[in-house]
Amino acid sequence: MNALHHPIRIKRVYEAPQAADGFRVLIDRVWPRGVSKDRAAVDLWMKEIGPSTELRKWFGHKPERWTEFQKRYEKELDDKQALLDELRLHAEKGALTLVYSAKDEERNQAVVIKAVLDG
């Protein structure tokens, strides 16, 4: 089940959407500030897969908390297998882009979800 037919991409919601993005899924629990639904151009808003409010607030995008955030978030994702399976299905059908709003492109929930999906 780890062998996905198409690579999973991650992209900030503030970047312009492109045809190569394929199916775009917003994975933030909170809608991104200042972004209209048209501009976001997402096919699905899967807010339930985003980190819990408690974890998000604790992390606060502090680089020194990244390793611990990954562990805690992966633990939260253990209870969200149905949502992960839904994302895997989209990746099997075609290009899938996980869309997020964090400023840090290396340390955010999309990176964790992609790593989990890539196995």
C-alpha positions, 0 to 999 in steps of 0.5 A: 500500500506504500507504493503510490502511483503519483508523487505527493506534493506540498505547497503553501496556499499563498502560491499560485495553483497550477494544473500540475498540482492535481487534486489539492487538499487544504490540511489546515484546521483553520482557514488561512488568513486573507485567502479567498476560496477562489484563490485557494483553489482547493478541491477539498478542505480536510480540516480534521486531519490538521494538528489538534488546536492544543498541539498547534498552539504548543508547537507555535512553529518554533524550530526547536520543537519540530522533532517533538511536534513530528512525534506528537502529530504522528501519534494524532495521525494514528487515529486518522487512518480513514483520512490518510486512506482517502489521501492515498486514494487520491494519490493513486488516481493522480497528482495530489498536493497537500496545501498548507498555510504555515510560513516555514516550508520545512517544518509544518504538518504537510511535511509530516503527512507526506512522510506518513503517506510516503511510508 
